[in-house]
Amino acid sequence: MAAKTNADGRTRGSVQIFIVAGLCCFFYILGAWQRSGFGKGDSIAVEVTKTKADCSVIPSLSFESHHGGGAGKIGSEAPKVFEPCHPRYTDYTPCQDQKRAMTFPRDDMNYRERHCPPEAEKLHCLIPAPKGYVTPFSWPKSRDYVPYANAPYKSLTVEKAIQNWIQYEGNVFRFPGGGTQFPQGADKYIDQLASVIPIENGTVRTALDTGCGVASWGAYLLSRGVIAMSFAPRDSHEAQVQFALERGVPAVIGVLGTIKLPYPSRAFDMAHCSRCLIPWGINDGKYLKEVDRVLRPGGYWVLSGPPINWKNNYKSWQRPREELEEEQRKIEEAAKLLCWEKKYEKGETAIWQKRVSSDSCSSRQDDPQATFCSSNEADDVWYKKMEGCITPYPDEVSEELKPFPERLHAVPPRIASGSVPGVSIESYLEDNKKWKKHVSAYKRINKLLDSGRYRNVMDMNAGLGGFAAQLTSPKLWVMNVLPTIAEKNTLGVVYERGLIGIYHDWCEGFSTYPRTYDLIHAHGVFSLYDGKCNLEDILLEMDRILRPEGAVIFRDEVDVLIKVNKVVRGMRWDTKMVDHEDGPLVPEKVLVAVKQYWVGNSTSTQ
C-alpha cells in the first residue's frame, strides 16, 4: 500500500507496534496498525511473547487448575457471543434515548433528563462504530480537529456558521474556538474573565459549564490549568456533547431540570453560562440555588448573554425590553438572596462571587424568602428533586484550599476537618501510597498510559481519587465516577484535590455517547455490584462507551475477574490476567483488556 501523508506531515499507513510490558515477563504485543493522525485501527494483533528477560520470570497466569468450577472452564468452554446491534444504534445513549424522552413532560426540561430503559428493553448486543471510524487525533490537535467519520453530523456547521463554533473541511471538522458569546475566540473571552477571576495562579481549578455547546470554553481553559465539567442536553443541537468528547474535552449529557445535578456540594471554583438558554430567574431562582449548592465558597458565577446589558441589545436579540428587564431583575434578586457579590459587568458579561463564609450573609437569616435546605442532604443528589431552598454553608470551618497543583496531594479540607466518616488523614495518606504503587505497576503493564494514546480516561470506582491523582498529566484527564452505592461518599474529596467527577449507578447507562473513553479503570466495581445488577449489563455498557482499540484495567478478586473474563471473551475483547504487584499470593489480580477494532456490519476484525 502506498503511504499517504496527512496535512501535518505524518505518514498515513505507517504501522505502530505498541508493546505492553507486564508485571510478568510474558505478555501481549498489541499491534495497533494505526494510520497516524486519522489512526484507523484495521486490526489488533495480539501475540504472546516467548522472550525471557533477565528478571525473575513469572509465568503467564493460568487459573484453570487453581479454582474449580467456572475457573477451569475459561480456556475450554465457548463463551456466549454477543452480536453487533443494528447500525441504527451507532450513537445510542440508553438513558437519553430520544424516542423515550418524548414520552415525558416538557415542563422544566423533564423530558431531557435521564430516563433509563426497563430491564425488558435493554439492548444485549454490541454498539457498532460507524463505517470509516478512526482513532481521534492526539491532544492538542484534537482540540481543533475531529474526523468527520466519527460524528458525521453537519447541522451545527450551518446553524452556527457565523459564530465560529465548527466548520466542515473535507474529511474533518475544524473547531476555530468560537462561541455564540465569543465569536473572536475562547482565548480572548477567557482573557476578559481573567481580568476579574484568578484563573492563572491555581486558585481556580475546577469549573462547571452549563449548556456547553461543543465545549470550546472548557477546551481552551485546559491550557491554563483549569478543568471544566461541561454538560448539555442530548441533541438540543445535534451531537454537541459528542463533539466535545471527540475533541478530548470532559463533557456529559445533562440538563438543569427537575432533579439535582450529579455533583457534590462545594465542588466547583467557577460556574459558567454563555447564552446557555437556561431560564435563571424562574421558580424563585431555583436553578441559581442549585449552582450555589455546587459552587465553592468564594467561587465565581459567570453569565454571558441575555439578559445582561439588555438595554443595548434587546433589538438584536429580538426580544421585548420588558421581558429582558424582568429577567435580569429576578437574577439580581436571587443573587442577592444567595449573598453573591457582583464583581463585574461589561458588555454582555457579568460576574458574581459567592461569599467566603456565612458570617457575611447574616442579614439573610431574617429574610422571609430565605428557606434553607437540610445541611446533611447537600450531597444526597442522585434522582433527588431540585429544591427551592438554599444550601447552608458547612458547619465546620474548613481550611482554605491550596492552589493547584499543590492541592492534588495535600490533605483535603473535608478530611482534615473529619467530615468524611471513616476517612482519616492517616488513611488518606496511606491511600495515596497505595495508588502510587498501583499506577506505577499499570505503567509497566501498559507503556502507552502517558504517551498521549489515551486522552479520555474513566475511573469507575474513584474512591478518594488516588488513581487519577497519580495519573495526572496534560495529555489526559480522568472522569472520576463515584458509584451511588459506595460505602463512603468521597466525591467532594475528589473535587477538593482539583479533580472532576460525577455520581453514577452502574446498574444504568452512563450519560455519554458511545465510544467516548479511551481507557477505563475498574477497581472493585464487580465486587461492589455483586448481586445488585447483571454483570453482563455493566460490561456491555463499558463496551458501549469504550473506543475501538481502547483499553480496560480491571482490579478485583481473582474469582470475580474469572467471571468477568468469561463474559468479555464473547465481546470482541482480548484479555490478559496478571498478578498483583505484591506477588501471586495476593488474591487481588489485574485483568487487562483491549477492545478490538470493528465497525457496523463488519463480521470480522479485518
N, C-alpha and C positions, 0 to 999 in steps of 0.2 A: 504494500500500500504506500503510495507516495505521501510524504509528510506535507502537512499543510501548516501554515503559520498564522497565528492569531494577530489581532491588532497590536497586542502588547509585545510581539516579537517572539513569543514562546512557541514551541513546536507542538502542533496537534498530532496525535497519533503516537507520541513518544510513550514508551512503556515505563511506568514507575513501579518498581518492585518494593513493597513495604514489608520489612521483616519485623515480626512481632516476637521479641525475645522474652521468654517466660521466666517464672520462678524456678522452673525446671529447665534443663538444657535441651530437652526435646520439645519442640513447639511448632507452630504453624509458620509458613511463609504465606503472606497474603499478597497474591498477585493482583493488584487493583486495576491494571490496564486502563488508566485514566487518560483521557485526552486533555492535556494541560489547558487550564483556563475554562474550557467547556466541560472537561472532566467526565465524559461519558464512560461509565464502567461497563464494558461489554461482558465482563465475567469476573468472578473471583476464583482464582486458582488457589486451592488450599492443599498444601502438601505437608508431610511430616518430615522434618529434617532429621537425618540419621547421624549428623556430625556430632561428635563428642568434644566438648571443650575441656580445658584443663581445670575444671572446677569439680566439686563433688557432685556427681551426676545423680539427679533424682529422676528415676524412670517415669515415663509418661503414665499418668494416673489411670488406673483401671479399678472399678469398684465392683465388678461382677461377682467376684468370689468373697467379697467382704460384707456385703449387705444382701441378704437373701430376698426372695420375692421379687419386687419390682426392680431392684438394682441389677439382679442377674439377667434381666431381660433387655437391658439397654442396647446391647450390641446385636441381639438376635431377633427380637420381636419387631415387626414392621410398625413404624409409628402411624398414628392417624394422620392422614394427609389433608391439609386444609387447601381447598381450591381457591383460585382467584375470584373475587367478586366481579360482577358485571362492570365494564368500563364506565358506566354512568355514575358509579360510586367513587370515582377518582378523587374528588375533593370532599368526601363525606365527613361531616362532623356530627357524630351521633346525638349530642345534646343541644345542638343548634341547627337541627335539620329544618330547612325552610318550609317544607310541606307541613311538618308537625307544628312549627311555630305559628302558622296562620290559623291554627285552631284555637289559639289562646287570645285573651283580651288584649286590645291595643292600649288600654289605659296604662299610663305610667310606664310604657315600654315593656309591659309584662311579656308580650309575645317574643321579644328579643332576648329574654333571659334564658337560663338553662332549663330545658325540658327534655329529660332523657327518655329513651325508649324503654317500655316494659320488657321483661325477660323474653317474652314470646316474639318480640320484634327485633331483638339484637341480631346483628349480622355475625355469622360464624364462618367468615371467609376472609381472604387477604385482600386489603385495599390495593388496587394496582396503581402503579405510577403511569402517567400519560406517556404515549408514544413519543420518543425523542427526548425523554427526561435525561438531564445531565447533572452532574455534581456541580453545585454552585461555585462561583469564583471564591477565592480566599479573601479574607478581610485584609486590607481595607478596600480592595477593588469591589468587593460585593456590595459595599455601601452604595455604590454608584451604578452598578450594572447587575441585572438579573437575566438569566437566559429565558427567552420567550417561551420555550417549550415547557418550562416548569410551572408557569402560571399564565396560560395563553388567553389573557383577557385584556381587551384593548379599550374598554369603555372609559376608563379613567383618563386615557390619553386624549380623548375627545372632550370629556366633561370638565377636566381640569387643565386643558391645554394652555390657557393664558395665565395660569397660576404656578406654572413651573414645577408641578408635582412629579410628572412622569412623561417620558417621551419614548415612542417606539422607533427603534433604529435597526431594521433588518431582523436579525435573529436574537436581539437583546432588547430589554427595556433599559433606558437610562434615567437615573433619578438626579436631576440637577440640584436638589437640595432646597427647592422652593416649597412654599405652602400658601394656603389662602391668605394668611396674615403676614407672610414674609416672602413675597414674590422676588425680592432681591437676594434671597438665600437664608438658610437657617443660621449660618455663622454670624451674619450681620445682626440678625434678630437676637441671637444669644448674647452678642456684644452689648446690645441695648439692655438686656436683662442684667448682665453682669455689672453694669454701672450702679446697680442697686443691691443685687444679691451676690454674696461672696461665693461665686461659682468656682473660682480658680484655686482656692487655697485648701481644699479638702473639707471645709466646713459643711458645704452642701455636697452630698454624695448620692443619695437616693432620691429619685423623682417619680412622680406619677403623672402620666399624660392621658387625660380623659378625651375620648373621641379623637384618636391619634392620627387618623388618616393613614399614610404609608410610613409614619413614624420618623420623618426626617428630623424633627426636633430631637428625639432620642438618639438618632444616628449620629448627629453632629455633637451632642453632649458627650459622647463616649471619649472623644479625643481630649476632652477637658477633665476627665476623671470622674464624670457623673454618669451613673447608670439609671436609666429610666424604665419603669414598668409601664408600657404603653398598652392601651386597650381601645377597642372599638367594636360595634356590633358586627355580626356576620353579614356581609353583603349589603350593608347600608349603602356603601359604594363597593362595587364589585372587587372582591379579593384584596381589600386594603391590608388586613392583618396578615394575610398570606404573603403579600409583597414584603411587608416589614420583616417577617421571619426569613424569607428567601434572601433578603439583604444582610441577614445576620444581626438583626436588632431585636431585643427582647420585646415580645408582644403576646397578648392573649385575646381571645374573643370575649368581650364583656360589655356591660352597659350599666349605667346608673338607672335603676328601675324601681322595683318594689322590694328587693332584698339587699342586704348589706354587701359591700364589696368584700371579696375573699382575702382580705389583708388584715393584719393585726392593727391595733391602735398604736398611735405614735410611731408609725413606720417610716414616713417619708419626710425628707428635709424640704421638699418643694413639690407643689402640685400645680398643674398647668392645664389651661383650656384655651386653645386657639381656634376660634369660631367652631367649637365642638357641638353646637346646636343643642346643648343641654339647657333646659329652662330653669336656671338657677333660682329664680325668685318665687316659683310656685310652692304651694304647700308649706308656707311659712319658712321657706329656705331649707327644706328637708335635705336636699342634695348638698347644700353647703355644710350642713351639720354632719353629713357623712364624710365629706372632705376633711372637716375639722377633726373627726374621730381618728382618721389615719394620718393626720399631719402632726409632726413632732412639735412640741412647744418651742417657739422661736422659728418655726418653719414658715415658708412663703407660699402664697397662692397668687398665681398669675392668670389674668383674664385678658385675652386679646380678641377684639371684635365686638359685635353688638352686645350690650348697648353702650359700651364705652365711647365717650365723645359723640353721643347721638345727635347733638345739636348741629354738628358739622357734617354728619354722614347719613342722616335719615333718608335723604333723597337718593343717594347712590345705593343704599340698602333697600330702597323701595318699600319702606315700612313707615307707618304713621308716627309722627313725633310723640303723640300722647302715649302710644303703646310702649315705645322705647324709654320714654321718661319714667313711666311707671315701673318698667322692668329694672331700670337702674336704681330707682328708689328702694325697691324691695331688696335688691342685692346689698345696698348700703346699710339698710336696717338690719339685715341678717348678719352682716359682717360686724356691725356694732354690738349686736347681742352676743356674738361669739368672742368679743374682745379682740378682734383683729384690727390692727392699726394700718391705715392706708399710708404707704410709703412713697407712692409714685403714681402719676397718671400723665401720660403724654401720648398724643395721637390716639390710637385705638387700643392702647395697652395700659392696664392698671395693675399694681402690685400691692398686696396686703401682707402683713406679717402677723402671725399668731403670737400672742403674749407668751413670755417665757414661763410664767407661773400664775397661779390663781390669785396671788396677792394683788396683782394689778387689775384683777377682774372683780374685786369685791362689790362694786356697785350693782352688778347684775344679779347678785343674790336676792335683792329685793325687787327685781323686775318681774312682774306677773307673767311675762311672756317666756321667761327663762325656766323651762322644765328640764330637769337633769335626769339622765339615764342612771341605772344602777352601775356603779363602778366595776363590779365583778363580772359584768357582761360585755365589757368593751371589746374583748377578743372572741366572744361567742357569736360567730357570724355565719356559719355555713347554713344556707337556706333560711336564715332568720330575717324576719321582716325589718325593713328600714324604719326606724322610729323617728318621730319628730322631736326628740329630746336631745340635749347637749351632753356629750361625753365629758365627765368631770376630769380635771387634772388628777394624776395619781396621788394617792395619799402620801407615799414615801417621797422624800426629796432625793431625786436621782442626781448623781454627779454628771457634770457636763460631758457630752460625747467628745472623744478626741477626734481630731481631723483624720481623714482618710489619707494614706493607708494605715496610719498608726492604730486606728480603731479596729482593724481587721483581727489583730491578735491580742489586743488589750481586753481586760475583763469588762464585759458589757455591763452597763449600769443596772439592768434588771437582775443580773446575777449578783453583782456587788451589794445590791440592796436586799437580797434574799426574797425577791418577789416571784421567783420561778420555783415552785415547790419541787423538791427532790434534786435540785441542781445547786451545788455549792461552788465556790471559787476553786476549790481543790479538784472537784470532779470536772469542771470546765477545762482547767489546765491539763488534766490527765487526758481528756478527750482530744485536745489539740495534739498532744504527743502521739496518741493512737493514730490519728488521721495523717499525721506527718509520715508515720511508718507505712500506713496502708497506701498512701498516694505514691510514695517512693517505690513501693512494690509494683503498683499499677504502671508506673513509668518504665519499669524494667520489662513488664509484660508487653506493653504497647508503646513503642518508641515514638508513635505519632501524637501522643497526648498533647504536647505543647509545640507541635510543628505547624499549626495553622490548618491542619486537615479537619479538625473538629472545631467548629465555631459555636454552634448552639448545643449546649450541654444541659442535661437534666439530672437532678438527684431526686429520686422518687421518694426517699425517706430521709429528709435532710438532717433531722436531729438538731444539733447546735450549729450546723453549717460547717463542720470541720472539713468535709471533703472539698467543698467549694473554696474555703479559705486557703487550703494547701495547693489548690489548682489555679489560683488567681493568676491571670495573665492577660495582657491586652489583646491576645489572639483569640480569646474565648470568653464566654460568660456562662453562668450556671443559673438555671431556674431551680431554686430550692423548694421542693414540694413537701409540705408537712401534712401527712395523712390525717384526716379528721378523727380517726380512731387512735391516734398516737397517745401513748400514756401521758406524755408531758407536752404542754403547749409551749413550744420553744421558738415559734416563728418570729416573735418580737425580738428575740436574741439575735436571730439571723440578720434582721434589719439593722440592729444596733452595731453589727460588725461591718456594715457598709455593703451588705449583700442584698439580693432581692429574692422573693419567693411568694408562694401562694398556698392557701389551704385547698385540699382536694381529697375526695373519696375515690380510691382506685376501683371501687365496685362500679364506677360510672366512667363515661368517656371524658377525656381531658378537653379543656376549652381551647383547642387549637386545630389547625388544618392538618391533613396527612403530610408526612414527610417533612416535618419542621425541626427535627432534632438529629444531630449528627452522632451524639454519644449519650447513652442513658446509663446511669448508675443506680443499681437496685440493691440496697443493703438491707437485709432482713425484711423485705417487703412481703415475701410469700409466707414467712413465718407469722408476720403480723396479721395477714389476711386469711390465715388458715381457718376454714370453717365459716368465714364471713361472706365470701362470694367465690365464684368459679375461677380457678387458676387459669383455665383456658381464656376466659374473657379478659383477664388482666394482660396476658401475653399477647392476645390479638390486638388489644389497644396499644401496647408497646410497639407492635409491628406497624400499626397504622401511623403512629407519629414518628417512627424512625425512618430516616432516609435510606434508600438502597445503598448498600455498602457502608451503612452506619454500624456502629459497634455498641455492644451492651456488656457491662460488667456486673455480674450478679455476685453478691457476697451473702452467704447464708449457710445454715447447717447442711451437711452433706446429703442427708436423706431428702431434704427439701429440694436441693439442686438436682438430684437424680430425677425427681418428678418433673421439674422444670425442663430438664434436658430431654426427657422423653417426649414432651409436647412440642418443643421447638424443632425437633428433628423433622416434624411434618410441616414446618412453616418456611422452608427455604432459608434456614439459618445454618451456618457452620459453627460448631462449638468446640471448646476445649476446656477441660477441668484441670485446675492446678491446685497445689497445696496452699494453705495459709502460710504467710511469710515466716511464721514461727515454727513451721515444720509439719510433717504428716500426722502427728499425733493430735493436732488441734482439730476438733470436729467441724469447725467452720472452714469452708473451702471457697474458692473463687471459680466461677464459671464465666468464660469469655465467649461471646458470640459475635458473629458478623452476619449481617443480612445480605443475602445475595442480590445481585442486580437483575431485575426483570421488570417488564412493563406490561401494560394491558394487552390482553390477547396473546401474550407470549407463553408458550408451554415449556420453555427451557430457559436456561440462563445464558444462552448464546446470543 
